[in-house]
Amino acid sequence: MKSSYISKVKDKLEKLYHGQTEYLQAIEELIEYSEIEPYLEEVLVSENLLERLLLPDRVICFNVAWVDDQGEVQVNQGWRVQHSNLIGPYKGGVRFHPNVNESVLKFLALEQTFKNALTGLPIGGAKGGSNFDPKGKTRREVMRFCQAFMDELSRYIGPNTDIPAGDINVGTREIGYMFGRYRRLQNQFSGAMTGKSIEFGGSQVRVESTGYGVIYFVEKLLEHQQKSLDSMKIIISGSGNVALHTAKKAIEKGAVVLTLSNSKGYCYRNAGFTQEMVDELISNESRPKLDRLAEKFNAKWFDNDTPWEVKADIAIPCATQNELGAEDAKHLIDNDIQFVLEGANMPCTAKAVELFEGSKVVFAPAKAVNSGGVVASTLEMGQNAIFYPESFDLVSDKLKNTMGDIHDSCISHNESSYLRGANSATFSRLIIAMAEQGV
């Protein structure tokens, strides 16, 4: 999209939020790689919809005071960014990590809004978290922090208002502690959070959903290209929930997964990881020590390195934002990578995306590929609303079908670019919703 109005809005936001690099990067990508119908562009300008769509409805910031095992009072900062509830209640994860800040959460909430709109489901976008670092903390310390965090967050959420879920370092255990606190504070059992344990309102496939969704999208993409996942060589970054379940489903479908990684380096296995190896990593309660397991897996460990120089057919970055830069993109292109799919939120830098879009590589963005988690969360919301759980196979089928619909929505808006297709589809839906609801 290009016009004097769009440039004016972009310049205004860059001046207002010049230090919030992740947020501005997300805005730049949305504007640069979007196309909308002329009649929608007229409404965009006349109602100042672009500025209204890009700015969050509210940013809630609060302190979280909690007591560690030594009896010392600790203080962390917490946030909830409620970006948009135009098409449904706010929906998005909560992450605990030292690098969590307002810019990161604003970018994630903006991305969540567009990702959720792309699913076709009635959900808005939000994101939250804290700079709390769970690494090295005891179970009791994590519990006390989660309860203190919910003491503040509970004021702003509810089953028809804002439904948080898990994210980085926030799994079923942490959701359980937060939901337990919310239930007691509100004196009601409601679907105010997703990612809960099966025993108290959780959904089947929720843990696996993001990773499985990645592969369901890959399958649909390859089908569109008249290709099959069978025997395709895949390089994956990360070794968390998304990466491992992406690897698990890929192997199940006959693909050869060559790499997994963490912040210390990457593990490469020429013959590919087996289902048993991935299951062992998934069953590990703590983050897998890949460097220590490399020898056991008959694999090579590459210290302080990333997997993007490995030759393969498909690359799926699943670790964190901006992990794959311009030089990495050049390596992948030079090695004739065919497909790059974002398994994490915005794992490719702006320059890397530009290089992929200008090459023969088929690039698919996170807002399409990474949608499986929120799809499963919405299915959990539905089960909570009617007090009736669904089977693993039924939820998995619904997830697969929805990922297929997301793929089809992308190509229906742009046959040659999944990025432009995804952005254009979501912009169109959100512009219409905002225009029809008035100022």
Buried (B, 14 or more C-beta within 10 A) or exposed (E): BEEEBBEBBBEEBEEEBEEBEBBBBBBBBBBBBBBBEEEBBEBBBEBEBBBBBBBBBEBBEBEBEBBBEEEEEBEBBBBBBBBBBBBBBBBBBBBBBEEBBBBBBBBBBBBBBBBBBBBBBEBBBBBBBBBBBBEEBEEEBBBBBBBBBBBBBBEBBBBEBBBBBBBBBBBBBBBBBBBBBBBEEEEEEBBBBBBBEEEEBBBBBBBBBBBBBBBBBBBBBBEBEEBEBEEBBBBBBBBBBBBBBBBBBBBEBEBBBBBBBBEEBBBBBEEBBEEEBBEBBBEEEEEBEBBEBBEEBEBEBBEEEBBBBBEBBBBBBBBBBBBBBBBBBBBBBEBEBBBBBBBBBBBBBBEBBBBBBEBEBBBBBBBBBBBBBBBBBBBBBBBBEEEEBBEEEEBBEBBBEBBBBBBBBBBEBBEEBBBBBBBBBBBBBBBBBBBEEEE
